[in-house]
Amino acid sequence: MARRWEPEREAAGTRPTTPEITTTMCEACGSQVSGLNGRYACGVCGWVDDWAQGQARLPTADEDPNAPSPP
């Protein structure tokens, strides 16, 4: 019998790497907007919250595995 594939599990106590989908009301027009980790953009009126208002810290360029190498 073949073994069933199991996904790799994150170690206990580590921060999850998957962003959380969050929802709020648009501050400009009142529409319901969804975003990632508390960062929102309204598709109705174009309102965007400030990047610093998110619920999680943004990674630095040094932490980005896809960042290009410096020249």
mmCIF file of the N, C-alpha and C atoms, coordinates in Angstrom:
data_MODEL
# 
_entry.id   MODEL 
# 
loop_
_atom_site.group_PDB 
_atom_site.id 
_atom_site.type_symbol 
_atom_site.label_atom_id 
_atom_site.label_alt_id 
_atom_site.label_comp_id 
_atom_site.label_asym_id 
_atom_site.label_entity_id 
_atom_site.label_seq_id 
_atom_site.pdbx_PDB_ins_code 
_atom_site.Cartn_x 
_atom_site.Cartn_y 
_atom_site.Cartn_z 
_atom_site.occupancy 
_atom_site.B_iso_or_equiv 
_atom_site.pdbx_formal_charge 
_atom_site.auth_seq_id 
_atom_site.auth_comp_id 
_atom_site.auth_asym_id 
_atom_site.auth_atom_id 
_atom_site.pdbx_PDB_model_num 
ATOM 1   N N  . MET A 1 1  ? 0.843   -1.180 0.000  1.00 0.00 ? 1  MET A N  1 
ATOM 2   C CA . MET A 1 1  ? 0.000   0.000  0.000  1.00 0.00 ? 1  MET A CA 1 
ATOM 3   C C  . MET A 1 1  ? 0.886   1.241  0.000  1.00 0.00 ? 1  MET A C  1 
ATOM 4   N N  . ALA A 1 2  ? 0.555   2.213  -0.815 1.00 0.00 ? 2  ALA A N  1 
ATOM 5   C CA . ALA A 1 2  ? 1.339   3.450  -0.919 1.00 0.00 ? 2  ALA A CA 1 
ATOM 6   C C  . ALA A 1 2  ? 1.071   4.339  0.295  1.00 0.00 ? 2  ALA A C  1 
ATOM 7   N N  . ARG A 1 3  ? 2.125   5.041  0.717  1.00 0.00 ? 3  ARG A N  1 
ATOM 8   C CA . ARG A 1 3  ? 1.963   5.979  1.831  1.00 0.00 ? 3  ARG A CA 1 
ATOM 9   C C  . ARG A 1 3  ? 1.320   7.244  1.330  1.00 0.00 ? 3  ARG A C  1 
ATOM 10  N N  . ARG A 1 4  ? 0.496   7.802  2.152  1.00 0.00 ? 4  ARG A N  1 
ATOM 11  C CA . ARG A 1 4  ? -0.179  9.053  1.831  1.00 0.00 ? 4  ARG A CA 1 
ATOM 12  C C  . ARG A 1 4  ? 0.777   10.214 2.054  1.00 0.00 ? 4  ARG A C  1 
ATOM 13  N N  . TRP A 1 5  ? 0.785   11.180 1.114  1.00 0.00 ? 5  TRP A N  1 
ATOM 14  C CA . TRP A 1 5  ? 1.654   12.348 1.233  1.00 0.00 ? 5  TRP A CA 1 
ATOM 15  C C  . TRP A 1 5  ? 1.127   13.269 2.318  1.00 0.00 ? 5  TRP A C  1 
ATOM 16  N N  . GLU A 1 6  ? 2.001   13.733 3.176  1.00 0.00 ? 6  GLU A N  1 
ATOM 17  C CA . GLU A 1 6  ? 1.648   14.684 4.222  1.00 0.00 ? 6  GLU A CA 1 
ATOM 18  C C  . GLU A 1 6  ? 2.446   15.958 4.005  1.00 0.00 ? 6  GLU A C  1 
ATOM 19  N N  . PRO A 1 7  ? 1.809   17.132 4.116  1.00 0.00 ? 7  PRO A N  1 
ATOM 20  C CA . PRO A 1 7  ? 2.553   18.388 3.949  1.00 0.00 ? 7  PRO A CA 1 
ATOM 21  C C  . PRO A 1 7  ? 3.534   18.596 5.089  1.00 0.00 ? 7  PRO A C  1 
ATOM 22  N N  . GLU A 1 8  ? 4.576   19.379 4.817  1.00 0.00 ? 8  GLU A N  1 
ATOM 23  C CA . GLU A 1 8  ? 5.533   19.711 5.874  1.00 0.00 ? 8  GLU A CA 1 
ATOM 24  C C  . GLU A 1 8  ? 4.847   20.622 6.880  1.00 0.00 ? 8  GLU A C  1 
ATOM 25  N N  . ARG A 1 9  ? 5.058   20.376 8.125  1.00 0.00 ? 9  ARG A N  1 
ATOM 26  C CA . ARG A 1 9  ? 4.435   21.183 9.172  1.00 0.00 ? 9  ARG A CA 1 
ATOM 27  C C  . ARG A 1 9  ? 5.441   22.162 9.725  1.00 0.00 ? 9  ARG A C  1 
ATOM 28  N N  . GLU A 1 10 ? 4.945   23.360 10.067 1.00 0.00 ? 10 GLU A N  1 
ATOM 29  C CA . GLU A 1 10 ? 5.811   24.358 10.682 1.00 0.00 ? 10 GLU A CA 1 
ATOM 30  C C  . GLU A 1 10 ? 6.049   23.987 12.137 1.00 0.00 ? 10 GLU A C  1 
ATOM 31  N N  . ALA A 1 11 ? 7.234   24.255 12.609 1.00 0.00 ? 11 ALA A N  1 
ATOM 32  C CA . ALA A 1 11 ? 7.564   23.945 13.995 1.00 0.00 ? 11 ALA A CA 1 
ATOM 33  C C  . ALA A 1 11 ? 6.690   24.767 14.933 1.00 0.00 ? 11 ALA A C  1 
ATOM 34  N N  . ALA A 1 12 ? 6.344   24.188 16.068 1.00 0.00 ? 12 ALA A N  1 
ATOM 35  C CA . ALA A 1 12 ? 5.518   24.896 17.050 1.00 0.00 ? 12 ALA A CA 1 
ATOM 36  C C  . ALA A 1 12 ? 6.243   26.144 17.529 1.00 0.00 ? 12 ALA A C  1 
ATOM 37  N N  . GLY A 1 13 ? 5.506   27.228 17.666 1.00 0.00 ? 13 GLY A N  1 
ATOM 38  C CA . GLY A 1 13 ? 6.081   28.468 18.157 1.00 0.00 ? 13 GLY A CA 1 
ATOM 39  C C  . GLY A 1 13 ? 6.618   29.370 17.071 1.00 0.00 ? 13 GLY A C  1 
ATOM 40  N N  . THR A 1 14 ? 6.599   28.925 15.809 1.00 0.00 ? 14 THR A N  1 
ATOM 41  C CA . THR A 1 14 ? 7.062   29.798 14.732 1.00 0.00 ? 14 THR A CA 1 
ATOM 42  C C  . THR A 1 14 ? 5.899   30.606 14.195 1.00 0.00 ? 14 THR A C  1 
ATOM 43  N N  . ARG A 1 15 ? 6.212   31.747 13.607 1.00 0.00 ? 15 ARG A N  1 
ATOM 44  C CA . ARG A 1 15 ? 5.166   32.572 13.000 1.00 0.00 ? 15 ARG A CA 1 
ATOM 45  C C  . ARG A 1 15 ? 4.685   31.910 11.729 1.00 0.00 ? 15 ARG A C  1 
ATOM 46  N N  . PRO A 1 16 ? 3.380   31.866 11.493 1.00 0.00 ? 16 PRO A N  1 
ATOM 47  C CA . PRO A 1 16 ? 2.904   31.299 10.235 1.00 0.00 ? 16 PRO A CA 1 
ATOM 48  C C  . PRO A 1 16 ? 3.357   32.161 9.056  1.00 0.00 ? 16 PRO A C  1 
ATOM 49  N N  . THR A 1 17 ? 3.689   31.514 7.942  1.00 0.00 ? 17 THR A N  1 
ATOM 50  C CA . THR A 1 17 ? 4.169   32.244 6.784  1.00 0.00 ? 17 THR A CA 1 
ATOM 51  C C  . THR A 1 17 ? 3.040   32.591 5.820  1.00 0.00 ? 17 THR A C  1 
ATOM 52  N N  . THR A 1 18 ? 1.887   31.980 6.007  1.00 0.00 ? 18 THR A N  1 
ATOM 53  C CA . THR A 1 18 ? 0.755   32.245 5.139  1.00 0.00 ? 18 THR A CA 1 
ATOM 54  C C  . THR A 1 18 ? 0.049   33.512 5.597  1.00 0.00 ? 18 THR A C  1 
ATOM 55  N N  . PRO A 1 19 ? -0.195  34.475 4.690  1.00 0.00 ? 19 PRO A N  1 
ATOM 56  C CA . PRO A 1 19 ? -0.886  35.694 5.102  1.00 0.00 ? 19 PRO A CA 1 
ATOM 57  C C  . PRO A 1 19 ? -2.336  35.413 5.507  1.00 0.00 ? 19 PRO A C  1 
ATOM 58  N N  . GLU A 1 20 ? -2.830  36.196 6.439  1.00 0.00 ? 20 GLU A N  1 
ATOM 59  C CA . GLU A 1 20 ? -4.209  36.055 6.898  1.00 0.00 ? 20 GLU A CA 1 
ATOM 60  C C  . GLU A 1 20 ? -5.096  37.012 6.093  1.00 0.00 ? 20 GLU A C  1 
ATOM 61  N N  . ILE A 1 21 ? -6.236  36.528 5.607  1.00 0.00 ? 21 ILE A N  1 
ATOM 62  C CA . ILE A 1 21 ? -7.190  37.373 4.902  1.00 0.00 ? 21 ILE A CA 1 
ATOM 63  C C  . ILE A 1 21 ? -8.034  38.086 5.955  1.00 0.00 ? 21 ILE A C  1 
ATOM 64  N N  . THR A 1 22 ? -8.031  39.420 5.905  1.00 0.00 ? 22 THR A N  1 
ATOM 65  C CA . THR A 1 22 ? -8.766  40.231 6.871  1.00 0.00 ? 22 THR A CA 1 
ATOM 66  C C  . THR A 1 22 ? -9.772  41.112 6.128  1.00 0.00 ? 22 THR A C  1 
ATOM 67  N N  . THR A 1 23 ? -10.805 41.546 6.840  1.00 0.00 ? 23 THR A N  1 
ATOM 68  C CA . THR A 1 23 ? -11.878 42.345 6.235  1.00 0.00 ? 23 THR A CA 1 
ATOM 69  C C  . THR A 1 23 ? -12.184 43.548 7.113  1.00 0.00 ? 23 THR A C  1 
ATOM 70  N N  . THR A 1 24 ? -12.496 44.677 6.475  1.00 0.00 ? 24 THR A N  1 
ATOM 71  C CA . THR A 1 24 ? -12.875 45.902 7.183  1.00 0.00 ? 24 THR A CA 1 
ATOM 72  C C  . THR A 1 24 ? -13.779 46.727 6.271  1.00 0.00 ? 24 THR A C  1 
ATOM 73  N N  . MET A 1 25 ? -14.209 47.870 6.764  1.00 0.00 ? 25 MET A N  1 
ATOM 74  C CA . MET A 1 25 ? -14.992 48.798 5.957  1.00 0.00 ? 25 MET A CA 1 
ATOM 75  C C  . MET A 1 25 ? -14.064 49.886 5.420  1.00 0.00 ? 25 MET A C  1 
ATOM 76  N N  . CYS A 1 26 ? -14.271 50.277 4.164  1.00 0.00 ? 26 CYS A N  1 
ATOM 77  C CA . CYS A 1 26 ? -13.478 51.328 3.537  1.00 0.00 ? 26 CYS A CA 1 
ATOM 78  C C  . CYS A 1 26 ? -13.706 52.631 4.298  1.00 0.00 ? 26 CYS A C  1 
ATOM 79  N N  . GLU A 1 27 ? -12.614 53.312 4.627  1.00 0.00 ? 27 GLU A N  1 
ATOM 80  C CA . GLU A 1 27 ? -12.712 54.577 5.363  1.00 0.00 ? 27 GLU A CA 1 
ATOM 81  C C  . GLU A 1 27 ? -13.258 55.709 4.509  1.00 0.00 ? 27 GLU A C  1 
ATOM 82  N N  . ALA A 1 28 ? -13.213 55.572 3.170  1.00 0.00 ? 28 ALA A N  1 
ATOM 83  C CA . ALA A 1 28 ? -13.669 56.647 2.297  1.00 0.00 ? 28 ALA A CA 1 
ATOM 84  C C  . ALA A 1 28 ? -15.123 56.486 1.864  1.00 0.00 ? 28 ALA A C  1 
ATOM 85  N N  . CYS A 1 29 ? -15.519 55.271 1.430  1.00 0.00 ? 29 CYS A N  1 
ATOM 86  C CA . CYS A 1 29 ? -16.869 55.106 0.877  1.00 0.00 ? 29 CYS A CA 1 
ATOM 87  C C  . CYS A 1 29 ? -17.748 54.124 1.644  1.00 0.00 ? 29 CYS A C  1 
ATOM 88  N N  . GLY A 1 30 ? -17.190 53.403 2.615  1.00 0.00 ? 30 GLY A N  1 
ATOM 89  C CA . GLY A 1 30 ? -17.983 52.494 3.431  1.00 0.00 ? 30 GLY A CA 1 
ATOM 90  C C  . GLY A 1 30 ? -18.171 51.099 2.852  1.00 0.00 ? 30 GLY A C  1 
ATOM 91  N N  . SER A 1 31 ? -17.590 50.810 1.696  1.00 0.00 ? 31 SER A N  1 
ATOM 92  C CA . SER A 1 31 ? -17.686 49.468 1.114  1.00 0.00 ? 31 SER A CA 1 
ATOM 93  C C  . SER A 1 31 ? -16.890 48.480 1.963  1.00 0.00 ? 31 SER A C  1 
ATOM 94  N N  . GLN A 1 32 ? -17.291 47.217 1.944  1.00 0.00 ? 32 GLN A N  1 
ATOM 95  C CA . GLN A 1 32 ? -16.538 46.191 2.646  1.00 0.00 ? 32 GLN A CA 1 
ATOM 96  C C  . GLN A 1 32 ? -15.344 45.808 1.778  1.00 0.00 ? 32 GLN A C  1 
ATOM 97  N N  . VAL A 1 33 ? -14.138 45.830 2.360  1.00 0.00 ? 33 VAL A N  1 
ATOM 98  C CA . VAL A 1 33 ? -12.920 45.478 1.635  1.00 0.00 ? 33 VAL A CA 1 
ATOM 99  C C  . VAL A 1 33 ? -12.180 44.376 2.378  1.00 0.00 ? 33 VAL A C  1 
ATOM 100 N N  . SER A 1 34 ? -11.524 43.514 1.641  1.00 0.00 ? 34 SER A N  1 
ATOM 101 C CA . SER A 1 34 ? -10.697 42.462 2.218  1.00 0.00 ? 34 SER A CA 1 
ATOM 102 C C  . SER A 1 34 ? -9.256  42.701 1.819  1.00 0.00 ? 34 SER A C  1 
ATOM 103 N N  . GLY A 1 35 ? -8.342  42.261 2.648  1.00 0.00 ? 35 GLY A N  1 
ATOM 104 C CA . GLY A 1 35 ? -6.926  42.446 2.365  1.00 0.00 ? 35 GLY A CA 1 
ATOM 105 C C  . GLY A 1 35 ? -6.105  41.362 3.031  1.00 0.00 ? 35 GLY A C  1 
ATOM 106 N N  . LEU A 1 36 ? -4.807  41.496 2.970  1.00 0.00 ? 36 LEU A N  1 
ATOM 107 C CA . LEU A 1 36 ? -3.893  40.546 3.580  1.00 0.00 ? 36 LEU A CA 1 
ATOM 108 C C  . LEU A 1 36 ? -3.214  41.192 4.776  1.00 0.00 ? 36 LEU A C  1 
ATOM 109 N N  . ASN A 1 37 ? -3.340  40.551 5.924  1.00 0.00 ? 37 ASN A N  1 
ATOM 110 C CA . ASN A 1 37 ? -2.702  41.019 7.164  1.00 0.00 ? 37 ASN A CA 1 
ATOM 111 C C  . ASN A 1 37 ? -3.007  42.477 7.485  1.00 0.00 ? 37 ASN A C  1 
ATOM 112 N N  . GLY A 1 38 ? -4.251  42.903 7.257  1.00 0.00 ? 38 GLY A N  1 
ATOM 113 C CA . GLY A 1 38 ? -4.665  44.251 7.623  1.00 0.00 ? 38 GLY A CA 1 
ATOM 114 C C  . GLY A 1 38 ? -4.240  45.340 6.667  1.00 0.00 ? 38 GLY A C  1 
ATOM 115 N N  . ARG A 1 39 ? -3.825  44.975 5.470  1.00 0.00 ? 39 ARG A N  1 
ATOM 116 C CA . ARG A 1 39 ? -3.479  45.972 4.447  1.00 0.00 ? 39 ARG A CA 1 
ATOM 117 C C  . ARG A 1 39 ? -4.552  45.916 3.377  1.00 0.00 ? 39 ARG A C  1 
ATOM 118 N N  . TYR A 1 40 ? -5.190  47.062 3.120  1.00 0.00 ? 40 TYR A N  1 
ATOM 119 C CA . TYR A 1 40 ? -6.383  47.089 2.276  1.00 0.00 ? 40 TYR A CA 1 
ATOM 120 C C  . TYR A 1 40 ? -6.271  48.065 1.123  1.00 0.00 ? 40 TYR A C  1 
ATOM 121 N N  . ALA A 1 41 ? -7.029  47.787 0.058  1.00 0.00 ? 41 ALA A N  1 
ATOM 122 C CA . ALA A 1 41 ? -7.210  48.697 -1.068 1.00 0.00 ? 41 ALA A CA 1 
ATOM 123 C C  . ALA A 1 41 ? -8.651  48.530 -1.535 1.00 0.00 ? 41 ALA A C  1 
ATOM 124 N N  . CYS A 1 42 ? -9.398  49.618 -1.656 1.00 0.00 ? 42 CYS A N  1 
ATOM 125 C CA . CYS A 1 42 ? -10.803 49.574 -2.062 1.00 0.00 ? 42 CYS A CA 1 
ATOM 126 C C  . CYS A 1 42 ? -10.896 49.636 -3.584 1.00 0.00 ? 42 CYS A C  1 
ATOM 127 N N  . GLY A 1 43 ? -11.572 48.660 -4.169 1.00 0.00 ? 43 GLY A N  1 
ATOM 128 C CA . GLY A 1 43 ? -11.767 48.629 -5.612 1.00 0.00 ? 43 GLY A CA 1 
ATOM 129 C C  . GLY A 1 43 ? -12.875 49.542 -6.089 1.00 0.00 ? 43 GLY A C  1 
ATOM 130 N N  . VAL A 1 44 ? -13.687 50.079 -5.156 1.00 0.00 ? 44 VAL A N  1 
ATOM 131 C CA . VAL A 1 44 ? -14.798 50.960 -5.523 1.00 0.00 ? 44 VAL A CA 1 
ATOM 132 C C  . VAL A 1 44 ? -14.322 52.400 -5.672 1.00 0.00 ? 44 VAL A C  1 
ATOM 133 N N  . CYS A 1 45 ? -13.622 52.915 -4.653 1.00 0.00 ? 45 CYS A N  1 
ATOM 134 C CA . CYS A 1 45 ? -13.226 54.328 -4.683 1.00 0.00 ? 45 CYS A CA 1 
ATOM 135 C C  . CYS A 1 45 ? -11.720 54.553 -4.792 1.00 0.00 ? 45 CYS A C  1 
ATOM 136 N N  . GLY A 1 46 ? -10.921 53.500 -4.630 1.00 0.00 ? 46 GLY A N  1 
ATOM 137 C CA . GLY A 1 46 ? -9.475  53.640 -4.761 1.00 0.00 ? 46 GLY A CA 1 
ATOM 138 C C  . GLY A 1 46 ? -8.732  53.920 -3.466 1.00 0.00 ? 46 GLY A C  1 
ATOM 139 N N  . TRP A 1 47 ? -9.452  53.956 -2.329 1.00 0.00 ? 47 TRP A N  1 
ATOM 140 C CA . TRP A 1 47 ? -8.795  54.208 -1.040 1.00 0.00 ? 47 TRP A CA 1 
ATOM 141 C C  . TRP A 1 47 ? -7.804  53.082 -0.742 1.00 0.00 ? 47 TRP A C  1 
ATOM 142 N N  . VAL A 1 48 ? -6.644  53.444 -0.195 1.00 0.00 ? 48 VAL A N  1 
ATOM 143 C CA . VAL A 1 48 ? -5.624  52.475 0.217  1.00 0.00 ? 48 VAL A CA 1 
ATOM 144 C C  . VAL A 1 48 ? -5.153  52.874 1.602  1.00 0.00 ? 48 VAL A C  1 
ATOM 145 N N  . ASP A 1 49 ? -5.081  51.910 2.536  1.00 0.00 ? 49 ASP A N  1 
ATOM 146 C CA . ASP A 1 49 ? -4.574  52.258 3.861  1.00 0.00 ? 49 ASP A CA 1 
ATOM 147 C C  . ASP A 1 49 ? -3.055  52.331 3.827  1.00 0.00 ? 49 ASP A C  1 
ATOM 148 N N  . ASP A 1 50 ? -2.488  52.999 4.809  1.00 0.00 ? 50 ASP A N  1 
ATOM 149 C CA . ASP A 1 50 ? -1.048  53.167 4.892  1.00 0.00 ? 50 ASP A CA 1 
ATOM 150 C C  . ASP A 1 50 ? -0.387  51.818 5.154  1.00 0.00 ? 50 ASP A C  1 
ATOM 151 N N  . TRP A 1 51 ? 0.760   51.578 4.566  1.00 0.00 ? 51 TRP A N  1 
ATOM 152 C CA . TRP A 1 51 ? 1.453   50.296 4.714  1.00 0.00 ? 51 TRP A CA 1 
ATOM 153 C C  . TRP A 1 51 ? 1.760   49.964 6.170  1.00 0.00 ? 51 TRP A C  1 
ATOM 154 N N  . ALA A 1 52 ? 1.958   50.975 7.009  1.00 0.00 ? 52 ALA A N  1 
ATOM 155 C CA . ALA A 1 52 ? 2.309   50.757 8.406  1.00 0.00 ? 52 ALA A CA 1 
ATOM 156 C C  . ALA A 1 52 ? 1.112   50.328 9.257  1.00 0.00 ? 52 ALA A C  1 
ATOM 157 N N  . GLN A 1 53 ? -0.112  50.385 8.716  1.00 0.00 ? 53 GLN A N  1 
ATOM 158 C CA . GLN A 1 53 ? -1.294  50.015 9.486  1.00 0.00 ? 53 GLN A CA 1 
ATOM 159 C C  . GLN A 1 53 ? -1.561  48.515 9.481  1.00 0.00 ? 53 GLN A C  1 
ATOM 160 N N  . GLY A 1 54 ? -0.759  47.727 8.815  1.00 0.00 ? 54 GLY A N  1 
ATOM 161 C CA . GLY A 1 54 ? -0.972  46.285 8.763  1.00 0.00 ? 54 GLY A CA 1 
ATOM 162 C C  . GLY A 1 54 ? -0.779  45.619 10.114 1.00 0.00 ? 54 GLY A C  1 
ATOM 163 N N  . GLN A 1 55 ? -1.240  44.374 10.221 1.00 0.00 ? 55 GLN A N  1 
ATOM 164 C CA . GLN A 1 55 ? -1.173  43.640 11.479 1.00 0.00 ? 55 GLN A CA 1 
ATOM 165 C C  . GLN A 1 55 ? 0.157   42.928 11.678 1.00 0.00 ? 55 GLN A C  1 
ATOM 166 N N  . ALA A 1 56 ? 0.909   42.730 10.604 1.00 0.00 ? 56 ALA A N  1 
ATOM 167 C CA . ALA A 1 56 ? 2.177   42.022 10.702 1.00 0.00 ? 56 ALA A CA 1 
ATOM 168 C C  . ALA A 1 56 ? 3.289   42.896 10.120 1.00 0.00 ? 56 ALA A C  1 
ATOM 169 N N  . ARG A 1 57 ? 4.478   42.687 10.597 1.00 0.00 ? 57 ARG A N  1 
ATOM 170 C CA . ARG A 1 57 ? 5.648   43.415 10.111 1.00 0.00 ? 57 ARG A CA 1 
ATOM 171 C C  . ARG A 1 57 ? 5.941   42.981 8.669  1.00 0.00 ? 57 ARG A C  1 
ATOM 172 N N  . LEU A 1 58 ? 6.255   43.947 7.813  1.00 0.00 ? 58 LEU A N  1 
ATOM 173 C CA . LEU A 1 58 ? 6.646   43.614 6.450  1.00 0.00 ? 58 LEU A CA 1 
ATOM 174 C C  . LEU A 1 58 ? 8.097   43.138 6.446  1.00 0.00 ? 58 LEU A C  1 
ATOM 175 N N  . PRO A 1 59 ? 8.440   42.165 5.599  1.00 0.00 ? 59 PRO A N  1 
ATOM 176 C CA . PRO A 1 59 ? 9.830   41.699 5.553  1.00 0.00 ? 59 PRO A CA 1 
ATOM 177 C C  . PRO A 1 59 ? 10.742  42.755 4.936  1.00 0.00 ? 59 PRO A C  1 
ATOM 178 N N  . THR A 1 60 ? 11.994  42.721 5.342  1.00 0.00 ? 60 THR A N  1 
ATOM 179 C CA . THR A 1 60 ? 12.982  43.622 4.755  1.00 0.00 ? 60 THR A CA 1 
ATOM 180 C C  . THR A 1 60 ? 13.490  43.024 3.454  1.00 0.00 ? 60 THR A C  1 
ATOM 181 N N  . ALA A 1 61 ? 14.217  43.800 2.676  1.00 0.00 ? 61 ALA A N  1 
ATOM 182 C CA . ALA A 1 61 ? 14.774  43.305 1.421  1.00 0.00 ? 61 ALA A CA 1 
ATOM 183 C C  . ALA A 1 61 ? 15.738  42.148 1.678  1.00 0.00 ? 61 ALA A C  1 
ATOM 184 N N  . ASP A 1 62 ? 16.463  42.193 2.785  1.00 0.00 ? 62 ASP A N  1 
ATOM 185 C CA . ASP A 1 62 ? 17.406  41.113 3.106  1.00 0.00 ? 62 ASP A CA 1 
ATOM 186 C C  . ASP A 1 62 ? 16.690  39.798 3.407  1.00 0.00 ? 62 ASP A C  1 
ATOM 187 N N  . GLU A 1 63 ? 15.447  39.879 3.850  1.00 0.00 ? 63 GLU A N  1 
ATOM 188 C CA . GLU A 1 63 ? 14.672  38.680 4.174  1.00 0.00 ? 63 GLU A CA 1 
ATOM 189 C C  . GLU A 1 63 ? 13.930  38.108 2.971  1.00 0.00 ? 63 GLU A C  1 
ATOM 190 N N  . ASP A 1 64 ? 13.953  38.807 1.841  1.00 0.00 ? 64 ASP A N  1 
ATOM 191 C CA . ASP A 1 64 ? 13.248  38.368 0.639  1.00 0.00 ? 64 ASP A CA 1 
ATOM 192 C C  . ASP A 1 64 ? 14.093  37.348 -0.121 1.00 0.00 ? 64 ASP A C  1 
ATOM 193 N N  . PRO A 1 65 ? 13.632  36.095 -0.222 1.00 0.00 ? 65 PRO A N  1 
ATOM 194 C CA . PRO A 1 65 ? 14.435  35.090 -0.925 1.00 0.00 ? 65 PRO A CA 1 
ATOM 195 C C  . PRO A 1 65 ? 14.493  35.338 -2.432 1.00 0.00 ? 65 PRO A C  1 
ATOM 196 N N  . ASN A 1 66 ? 13.603  36.150 -2.975 1.00 0.00 ? 66 ASN A N  1 
ATOM 197 C CA . ASN A 1 66 ? 13.568  36.415 -4.412 1.00 0.00 ? 66 ASN A CA 1 
ATOM 198 C C  . ASN A 1 66 ? 14.202  37.756 -4.788 1.00 0.00 ? 66 ASN A C  1 
ATOM 199 N N  . ALA A 1 67 ? 14.803  38.423 -3.826 1.00 0.00 ? 67 ALA A N  1 
ATOM 200 C CA . ALA A 1 67 ? 15.411  39.731 -4.099 1.00 0.00 ? 67 ALA A CA 1 
ATOM 201 C C  . ALA A 1 67 ? 16.615  39.567 -5.021 1.00 0.00 ? 67 ALA A C  1 
ATOM 202 N N  . PRO A 1 68 ? 16.779  40.478 -5.972 1.00 0.00 ? 68 PRO A N  1 
ATOM 203 C CA . PRO A 1 68 ? 17.950  40.386 -6.858 1.00 0.00 ? 68 PRO A CA 1 
ATOM 204 C C  . PRO A 1 68 ? 19.234  40.683 -6.092 1.00 0.00 ? 68 PRO A C  1 
ATOM 205 N N  . SER A 1 69 ? 20.320  40.126 -6.551 1.00 0.00 ? 69 SER A N  1 
ATOM 206 C CA . SER A 1 69 ? 21.619  40.368 -5.930 1.00 0.00 ? 69 SER A CA 1 
ATOM 207 C C  . SER A 1 69 ? 22.063  41.796 -6.239 1.00 0.00 ? 69 SER A C  1 
ATOM 208 N N  . PRO A 1 70 ? 22.734  42.463 -5.294 1.00 0.00 ? 70 PRO A N  1 
ATOM 209 C CA . PRO A 1 70 ? 23.225  43.816 -5.567 1.00 0.00 ? 70 PRO A CA 1 
ATOM 210 C C  . PRO A 1 70 ? 24.275  43.776 -6.675 1.00 0.00 ? 70 PRO A C  1 
ATOM 211 N N  . PRO A 1 71 ? 24.339  44.849 -7.472 1.00 0.00 ? 71 PRO A N  1 
ATOM 212 C CA . PRO A 1 71 ? 25.312  44.872 -8.596 1.00 0.00 ? 71 PRO A CA 1 
ATOM 213 C C  . PRO A 1 71 ? 26.749  44.919 -8.125 1.00 0.00 ? 71 PRO A C  1 
# 
